[in-house]
Amino acid sequence: MSAPVKIRRLSDHEGRQLQQIVRRGGGRSEKSIAQWRRAMVVMASASGNTIPAIARLVATSEDRVREMLRRFNNKGMVSLDPQWAGGRPRQILDANHVTFQRTKTWKESNDPDRDAKLDHIEEVTNTWPDRCFAFDEFGPLTIRPFGGSC
């Protein structure tokens, strides 16, 4: 049996980026579908789900889920991008993580007890590892970011 793998605590910025990827969906290209599935794995693990539950969620093997989580713990958000060989060479914009997209506003948590609450969630997921905790990939439906240009 493989050693248990747990995702590290996500930063606010990483959490926002993961939510944007998951909300955007798989899209039509193979790259965006792979990125979406990897983001789903990371978010599910950060929510306290077990490796077998995550494997069933994204329809892949438990070993593949462990590999994705280890890679995210080591490389961060870069690990979500597929590194397939062949095709045209990477351009300067891709290398510097610059994309042509509209910016979105986001509401940060200003809760002074935020870290204590996150610690409590980790304690609960460690105390009852056989439980499955659900997360909502869309967040509150009444709070919507507004697009802007920059």
N, C-alpha and C positions, 0 to 999 in steps of 0.2 A: 504494500500500500504506500502511496506517495505521501510525502510530508504535507501537512496542511499549509495552505497558502492564504494569506490575508492581505487585502489591499491596505496601503498606508492611508493615513488621513488626508483627504483632498483639501487643497486650498480653495478659497472662494473663487478665484479666477478659473481654476481647473473645473470646479463644479459648474460654473456658468458655461464654459466651453462644452463640457459633456452634455449639458441639457440642450444646448443649441444643436449639437450634432444629432441627438436622439429626437428632438422635435422636428428637425428638418427631414428625417427619415432616410431611407436607403437611397432614394434617387434612382437614376437610371444607369449610372456608370458603375462598373465593378468596384472601382476605388471607393466610391461613397458608400456602397453596400457593406464592404469590408470594414470601413471606418465606423459605420453605424453599429454593426454587430459588436465590434470591439468596445465601443462606448457603452453599449448596453451591458456587456460583461462587467466593465469597471463600475458602472452605476449600481448594478445589482449586488456586487460584492461590497461596495461602500454602504449599501443599505442593510447589510448583515445577512444576506442570503448565503446558503452553503454552496459548495462547488457542485454537488449533484443537482441542486435546484437550478443553478445558473446554466449548467449544461443542458438541462431539459428546456429552459427558457429560450436559448438561442440555437437549439438543435445541433449540438456538437458534442465532442467527447470531453470528459472531465480533464484529461491530460491537456487538451487544447486550451481549456479555460485556465488551468494552472499556468500554462506557458504565457498566455495573454496577461495575466495578473503579474507574473514575475517581470515581464518585459515592461509593463506600465510602472511598477515600483522602481525599476532601474532607470528608465528613459523618460518617463512622464508622458506628456501629450504627443510627443513625436512618435511614440510606439503605436499610435492609432493609425498612422498612415501606412498603407501597404508599400513594401519595398520590393516591387517586382522588377526583374531584370528585363532588358530589351526595350524597344520603343525609342522614342526620341530622347535626347539627353535632357536632364533637368535644367531649367532656365534660372536666371538670377533671382527672379521674384520668388520662385518656389524655395530656393535655398535660404532666403531671408524671411520666409513665412509671411510674405506680403500677398494679399489677395484683394481683388476688386469686389468689395461687398459693402453694402450699406451698414452703418453702425446701428446698434440697438441700445436702448437704454435698459438699465437693470436696477432693481431695488436691492441694496445691500442690507443685510441684517445688522441692526444697531442694538440688538439685545445684549445687555451687559453679562447675562448668564449663558451666553451662547456656548462657550467652551465647557462649562459645567454640564449643560444639557447634552452636548456631544459625548462627553465622558460617560454620562449616565446611559446613553444609547449603546456605547461600546460595552459597558458593564452588563447590560441586559442581553446583548447578543452573545457575549462570552459565557454568561451564566446558563442560558438556554440555547445551545447551538443547534438543537434539533428543530427549533421553530423556524418558520419562514416569515420574514417581514416583507410586506409589500411596499412598493414605492410608486408614486405617480409620475410618469415621465413627462406629463404636461404641466404639472404644478397647478396653482390656483387658476381657475378659468376666468376670474374677473380681473386679474392683473395682467395686462398685456403690454409688452414693450412697443414703443412707437419708433418706426424707422426714421432715419435721418441721413443726410449726406455729409461727407467730410473729405 
